Amino acid sequence: MDKPEDVSYRFDMASAALWAGQAMALTETALVHALSYDDTTGLGLSHGQACGRWLPKVYQLASQSSEEMGIFLRTAMQPMIADEYQLAAWVNALGCPTVSLDDHSIETERRIACALHTTRGRNFIELSPQHALQKV
């Protein structure tokens, strides 16, 4: 963002986008996308902004799903991002306000629970039957 004229940065971003697209083609999209659609239409956000606002919240949910998933995510994101709070700070610094990690409102929990039952939401993580969102 600071140097849009820098071809090497643009190449790296294009490569990252290509790898992300290939990963999504193999695994299909997941919970972040399922949550983003209402925000794209209801809030008038771009698809990227709508997805970005949910990234930290979904990272938090995934990290809490199992110890192995938490370790996997921390390993994958380091050294730049250590946890969902640093991810939220990074996404916010890009100019994309995120859903608060402390937001446990009925509306937010309902949206997540509903999204988990969509095709994209089911392509996420296995939540234990005891998990609060499974009971919603």
Buried (B, 14 or more C-beta within 10 A) or exposed (E): EEEEEEEEEEEEEEEEEEEEEEEEEEEEBBBBBBBBBBBBEEEEBEEEBBBBBBBBBBBBBBBBBBEEBBEEBBEEBEEEBEBBEBBBEBBBEEEBEBBEBEEEEEEBBEBBBBBBEBEBBEBBBEBEEEBEBEEE
